[in-house]
């Protein structure tokens, strides 16, 4: 299996500094700063990229599990919400919410939810983020 990488460069101190994150594939390159990470400023932040990775991984794992169970999904759409909060030891990711919708012909709601839970537990990004105290899943069959 291939290894994946990404680059980040930061210049300056925490509050006034700024940085750039980029993917070697060229699919993304963008700025980040204290304001874009801890407030609501322009640019991206590491947590947004974690959310994208988790949503993408979960959607693929969910589609795969459904297919292996005999249900070919028409569409799986997932939004991951990463919660960054300040605690006693500093900032940390305290919770991730996966909101997913799926169009899956010929499946019942219970089987859909079981497959969603299996995907949440089994996707590689979920496993990598196991230190997050809570990964919540909201799954909706359309």
Secondary structure, DSSP 4 states (H G I P E B T S, - for coil): -----EEEEEES-TTT-EEEEEETTSS-EEEEEHHHHHSS-SSB-HHHHHHHHHHHHHHHHHHHHHHHTT--EEEEEEEEEEEEEEETTEEEEEEEEEEEEEEETT--HHHHHHHHHHHHHHSHHHHHTTTSSEEEEEEEE-
